[in-house]
Structure formats: C-alpha cells, structure tokens
Amino acid sequence: MKDESITEKIEILISENIRLKNRNAELLKQLGITKSWTGIRESILIPKLKERYGVEGHCLYSAIATKIGDIVKENIGVAKFTEINESNYEYAKELAIALVDTFCKFEWPHLKKLKIGWNKF
C-alpha cells in the first residue's frame, strides 16, 4: 500500500516536472523574441556558453553573460540593462554575439577545475 502511494506520488512529480520543463522552454523561446537584454542573455549567450563548455556551470555562464552585458552597456552608452530596447537591440545583440564567440574560442581552465570538484560530490 505504501509503495503504491509512493509510486503514484513519484509519477505525479515526474509528470509535473515534464510539464514545467516544457513551459520553461516555451517561455525561453518567448524571451528570445523580446528585444531586450534578457532576450539576448537567455536565448543567445547562455545557450552558446552551455554548448561550448557543457551543461554544468550555469552560475558561471550567468556571470560571464553579465560581464558581456556590462561591456555592451558601456559601448552603447546606457547605464542599465533595461535601457537595451528596440532602438539599440540589434547593435547590442551583434556586439554580445561577437564577444561571446570570441570568449568561446578559448579554453576555460578555471571551469575545468571547478567541474572536477563538482563531480566529486
């Protein structure tokens, strides 16, 4: 009886997890459509970093995307990420892509060391 109850709960959690993953993917696509820094960051930069360096390390990818964003802000002359909008979006996107592509040409020794540590747990 208890095993059936646990099994049912696990099945419910698995189906809920699948539903949430699908919803998350849907929202991520919508972010890519918006002409904002968040759209650039979440639909272009972080996926490129994941593709190049692997799935582990999302917090580091986020930090790199923020640093790239700081360079983009400085270049286009805005103070906040929210000031990246339809009027400067294309330029900001092109610059961010160029920066992340340049970054991805290099190995990331620090990340390799961290991954070794993460895999020990």
Buried (B, 14 or more C-beta within 10 A) or exposed (E): EEEEEEEEEEEEEEEEEEEEEEEEEEEBEEBBEBBBBBBBBBBBBBBBBBEBBEEBBEEBBBEBBEEBBEEBBEBBEBEEBEBBEEEBBEEBBEBBBEBBEEBBEEEBEEBEEBBEEEEEE
